[in-house]
Amino acid sequence: MIFRTMLHAFLSRFGARLDHWDVARTRFRVLPTDLDILKHMNNGVYLSIADIGRFDLLRRNGVWGIFEQRGWYPVVASETISFRKSLELWQSFVVESRILGFDEKAVYVEQRFTVDGEIYTQAFIRGRFLKRSGGVVSIEELLEAVGPAPTDFTIPEWLLEWGADAALPSTRAEAPSVWAD
């Protein structure tokens, strides 16, 4: 996956420039190393490729450069993915990535794995931004750096509820692993 990431880091330098809130379309092909024992793309590979799609989005919309200047970096807080059709060996596909909006703590991104415009897989990512110097980038700091969000942003209510329900305790709170009998 590191070679694919490096390739797309290089390619994103030449891709079409995007507005911060545009949809990025990143092209891929299913490789032999992406397959599971059933000979279709492994479910874990989708999440790794989604990472590359988000990286491409942030590079081409200029946000990555802003983050580098400020010493910020993105992390995934939670993600959910639904599968509709399998991707097969050598099949080409496009990952469409867009920022949906944010709540008081995180940014929500939708990503679609498409073939000829048809959705095969859909993922939603709830991400945070951290400071290399320590601490979390607030949504206010983020918007100050990248500019205001469009007023027509709408995050589905179910996604906001999922974000809250799926969240683990903060890193400063206890989180013991206790299984119910």
C-alpha positions as a Markdown table, in Angstrom:
| # | Residue | x | y | z |
|---|---|---|---|---|
| 1 | Met | 0.0 | 0.0 | 0.0 |
| 2 | Ile | 2.9 | 2.4 | 0.6 |
| 3 | Phe | 3.9 | 2.3 | -3.1 |
| 4 | Arg | 0.3 | 3.0 | -4.1 |
| 5 | Thr | 0.2 | 5.9 | -1.6 |
| 6 | Met | 3.5 | 7.3 | -3.0 |
| 7 | Leu | 2.3 | 7.0 | -6.6 |
| 8 | His | -0.9 | 8.9 | -5.7 |
| 9 | Ala | 1.0 | 11.5 | -3.8 |
| 10 | Phe | 3.0 | 12.1 | -6.9 |
| 11 | Leu | 0.0 | 12.1 | -9.2 |
| 12 | Ser | -2.0 | 14.4 | -7.1 |
| 13 | Arg | 0.6 | 17.1 | -7.8 |
| 14 | Phe | -0.7 | 17.1 | -11.4 |
| 15 | Gly | -4.4 | 16.5 | -10.9 |
| 16 | Ala | -7.0 | 19.1 | -11.4 |
| 17 | Arg | -7.1 | 21.7 | -8.6 |
| 18 | Leu | -10.2 | 21.6 | -6.5 |
| 19 | Asp | -12.1 | 24.0 | -4.2 |
| 20 | His | -12.0 | 22.9 | -0.6 |
| 21 | Trp | -15.5 | 21.5 | -0.8 |
| 22 | Asp | -15.4 | 19.9 | -4.3 |
| 23 | Val | -15.6 | 16.1 | -5.0 |
| 24 | Ala | -12.3 | 14.5 | -5.7 |
| 25 | Arg | -12.2 | 11.6 | -8.1 |
| 26 | Thr | -9.2 | 9.3 | -7.8 |
| 27 | Arg | -8.7 | 6.5 | -10.2 |
| 28 | Phe | -7.5 | 3.0 | -9.1 |
| 29 | Arg | -7.2 | -0.6 | -10.4 |
| 30 | Val | -7.7 | -3.7 | -8.4 |
| 31 | Leu | -4.2 | -5.4 | -8.0 |
| 32 | Pro | -3.4 | -9.0 | -7.1 |
| 33 | Thr | -2.2 | -7.8 | -3.7 |
| 34 | Asp | -5.7 | -6.4 | -3.1 |
| 35 | Leu | -7.5 | -9.7 | -3.3 |
| 36 | Asp | -8.8 | -12.0 | -0.5 |
| 37 | Ile | -9.2 | -15.8 | -0.7 |
| 38 | Leu | -12.5 | -15.3 | -2.6 |
| 39 | Lys | -10.6 | -13.5 | -5.3 |
| 40 | His | -12.3 | -10.1 | -4.9 |
| 41 | Met | -11.0 | -7.0 | -3.2 |
| 42 | Asn | -10.5 | -7.5 | 0.5 |
| 43 | Asn | -12.7 | -5.5 | 2.7 |
| 44 | Gly | -9.7 | -4.1 | 4.6 |
| 45 | Val | -8.1 | -2.9 | 1.4 |
| 46 | Tyr | -11.1 | -0.6 | 0.8 |
| 47 | Leu | -10.4 | 1.4 | 3.9 |
| 48 | Ser | -6.7 | 1.7 | 2.9 |
| 49 | Ile | -7.6 | 2.9 | -0.5 |
| 50 | Ala | -10.2 | 5.3 | 1.0 |
| 51 | Asp | -7.2 | 6.8 | 2.9 |
| 52 | Ile | -5.4 | 7.5 | -0.4 |
| 53 | Gly | -8.6 | 9.0 | -1.8 |
| 54 | Arg | -8.8 | 11.4 | 1.2 |
| 55 | Phe | -5.1 | 12.2 | 0.8 |
| 56 | Asp | -5.7 | 13.0 | -2.9 |
| 57 | Leu | -8.6 | 15.3 | -2.0 |
| 58 | Leu | -6.6 | 17.2 | 0.6 |
| 59 | Arg | -3.6 | 17.6 | -1.7 |
| 60 | Arg | -5.6 | 18.8 | -4.7 |
| 61 | Asn | -7.9 | 21.1 | -2.7 |
| 62 | Gly | -4.9 | 22.8 | -1.0 |
| 63 | Val | -5.8 | 21.8 | 2.5 |
| 64 | Trp | -2.8 | 19.5 | 2.9 |
| 65 | Gly | -0.5 | 22.4 | 2.3 |
| 66 | Ile | -2.3 | 24.5 | 5.0 |
| 67 | Phe | -2.0 | 21.6 | 7.4 |
| 68 | Glu | 1.8 | 21.2 | 6.7 |
| 69 | Gln | 2.4 | 24.9 | 7.4 |
| 70 | Arg | 0.5 | 24.7 | 10.7 |
| 71 | Gly | 1.9 | 21.4 | 11.8 |
| 72 | Trp | -1.5 | 19.6 | 11.7 |
| 73 | Tyr | -2.4 | 16.1 | 10.5 |
| 74 | Pro | -5.7 | 14.2 | 10.0 |
| 75 | Val | -6.7 | 11.0 | 11.9 |
| 76 | Val | -9.7 | 8.8 | 11.5 |
| 77 | Ala | -11.9 | 8.8 | 14.6 |
| 78 | Ser | -14.4 | 6.3 | 13.2 |
| 79 | Glu | -15.6 | 4.9 | 9.9 |
| 80 | Thr | -18.3 | 2.8 | 8.5 |
| 81 | Ile | -18.5 | 1.1 | 5.1 |
| 82 | Ser | -21.2 | -0.7 | 3.1 |
| 83 | Phe | -20.7 | -3.1 | 0.2 |
| 84 | Arg | -23.0 | -3.5 | -2.8 |
| 85 | Lys | -20.9 | -5.1 | -5.5 |
| 86 | Ser | -17.5 | -6.7 | -5.5 |
| 87 | Leu | -14.4 | -5.3 | -7.2 |
| 88 | Glu | -12.6 | -8.0 | -9.2 |
| 89 | Leu | -8.9 | -8.4 | -10.3 |
| 90 | Trp | -7.7 | -5.7 | -12.8 |
| 91 | Gln | -11.0 | -3.9 | -12.6 |
| 92 | Ser | -10.6 | -0.1 | -12.7 |
| 93 | Phe | -12.7 | 2.0 | -10.3 |
| 94 | Val | -12.9 | 5.6 | -9.1 |
| 95 | Val | -13.0 | 6.7 | -5.4 |
| 96 | Glu | -15.2 | 9.8 | -5.1 |
| 97 | Ser | -14.4 | 11.8 | -1.9 |
| 98 | Arg | -16.1 | 14.8 | -0.5 |
| 99 | Ile | -16.4 | 16.7 | 2.8 |
| 100 | Leu | -20.0 | 16.5 | 4.0 |
| 101 | Gly | -19.6 | 18.9 | 6.9 |
| 102 | Phe | -18.7 | 18.8 | 10.6 |
| 103 | Asp | -20.1 | 18.7 | 14.1 |
| 104 | Glu | -18.5 | 20.4 | 17.1 |
| 105 | Lys | -15.5 | 18.0 | 17.2 |
| 106 | Ala | -15.1 | 16.3 | 13.8 |
| 107 | Val | -15.3 | 16.5 | 10.0 |
| 108 | Tyr | -17.4 | 14.0 | 8.1 |
| 109 | Val | -16.3 | 12.7 | 4.7 |
| 110 | Glu | -18.3 | 10.5 | 2.3 |
| 111 | Gln | -16.5 | 8.2 | -0.1 |
| 112 | Arg | -17.9 | 6.2 | -2.9 |
| 113 | Phe | -16.2 | 3.4 | -4.9 |
| 114 | Thr | -17.7 | 3.6 | -8.3 |
| 115 | Val | -17.4 | 1.8 | -11.6 |
| 116 | Asp | -18.7 | 3.7 | -14.7 |
| 117 | Gly | -20.6 | 6.0 | -12.3 |
| 118 | Glu | -22.3 | 3.2 | -10.4 |
| 119 | Ile | -21.8 | 2.9 | -6.6 |
| 120 | Tyr | -20.2 | -0.4 | -5.6 |
| 121 | Thr | -19.2 | 0.6 | -2.1 |
| 122 | Gln | -19.9 | 3.6 | 0.2 |
| 123 | Ala | -18.0 | 4.7 | 3.2 |
| 124 | Phe | -18.4 | 7.5 | 5.8 |
| 125 | Ile | -15.4 | 8.7 | 7.8 |
| 126 | Arg | -15.4 | 10.9 | 10.9 |
| 127 | Gly | -12.1 | 12.5 | 11.2 |
| 128 | Arg | -10.2 | 14.8 | 13.6 |
| 129 | Phe | -7.1 | 16.9 | 13.2 |
| 130 | Leu | -4.2 | 16.9 | 15.6 |
| 131 | Lys | -1.4 | 19.3 | 16.2 |
| 132 | Arg | 2.2 | 17.9 | 16.0 |
| 133 | Ser | 2.9 | 20.1 | 19.0 |
| 134 | Gly | 0.1 | 18.3 | 20.9 |
| 135 | Gly | -3.6 | 18.8 | 21.2 |
| 136 | Val | -6.6 | 18.8 | 18.9 |
| 137 | Val | -7.4 | 21.3 | 16.1 |
| 138 | Ser | -10.8 | 22.8 | 16.9 |
| 139 | Ile | -13.4 | 23.2 | 14.2 |
| 140 | Glu | -13.1 | 27.0 | 14.7 |
| 141 | Glu | -9.3 | 26.8 | 14.0 |
| 142 | Leu | -9.9 | 24.6 | 11.0 |
| 143 | Leu | -12.4 | 26.9 | 9.4 |
| 144 | Glu | -10.2 | 29.9 | 10.2 |
| 145 | Ala | -7.4 | 28.2 | 8.3 |
| 146 | Val | -9.4 | 26.9 | 5.2 |
| 147 | Gly | -12.2 | 29.5 | 5.0 |
| 148 | Pro | -15.9 | 29.2 | 5.7 |
| 149 | Ala | -17.9 | 26.2 | 4.7 |
| 150 | Pro | -20.7 | 26.4 | 2.2 |
| 151 | Thr | -24.0 | 27.2 | 3.9 |
| 152 | Asp | -25.8 | 24.3 | 2.2 |
| 153 | Phe | -23.7 | 21.6 | 3.9 |
| 154 | Thr | -26.0 | 19.0 | 5.4 |
| 155 | Ile | -24.9 | 16.0 | 7.3 |
| 156 | Pro | -27.7 | 13.3 | 7.6 |
| 157 | Glu | -29.0 | 13.1 | 11.1 |
| 158 | Trp | -28.3 | 9.3 | 11.2 |
| 159 | Leu | -24.6 | 10.0 | 10.5 |
| 160 | Leu | -24.3 | 12.5 | 13.3 |
| 161 | Glu | -26.0 | 10.0 | 15.7 |
| 162 | Trp | -23.7 | 7.3 | 14.4 |
| 163 | Gly | -20.7 | 9.6 | 15.1 |
| 164 | Ala | -21.7 | 10.1 | 18.6 |
| 165 | Asp | -22.7 | 6.5 | 19.2 |
| 166 | Ala | -19.5 | 5.0 | 17.7 |
| 167 | Ala | -17.1 | 7.4 | 19.6 |
| 168 | Leu | -14.8 | 5.9 | 22.2 |
| 169 | Pro | -13.9 | 7.7 | 25.4 |
| 170 | Ser | -11.2 | 10.3 | 25.1 |
| 171 | Thr | -7.6 | 9.2 | 25.4 |
| 172 | Arg | -7.5 | 10.8 | 28.9 |
| 173 | Ala | -10.5 | 8.8 | 30.2 |
| 174 | Glu | -10.3 | 5.2 | 31.3 |
| 175 | Ala | -11.4 | 2.6 | 28.7 |
| 176 | Pro | -11.1 | -0.8 | 30.3 |
| 177 | Ser | -11.8 | -3.9 | 28.2 |
| 178 | Val | -14.5 | -5.7 | 30.1 |
| 179 | Trp | -16.7 | -8.3 | 28.4 |
| 180 | Ala | -20.2 | -8.9 | 29.6 |
| 181 | Asp | -20.8 | -12.6 | 30.6 |
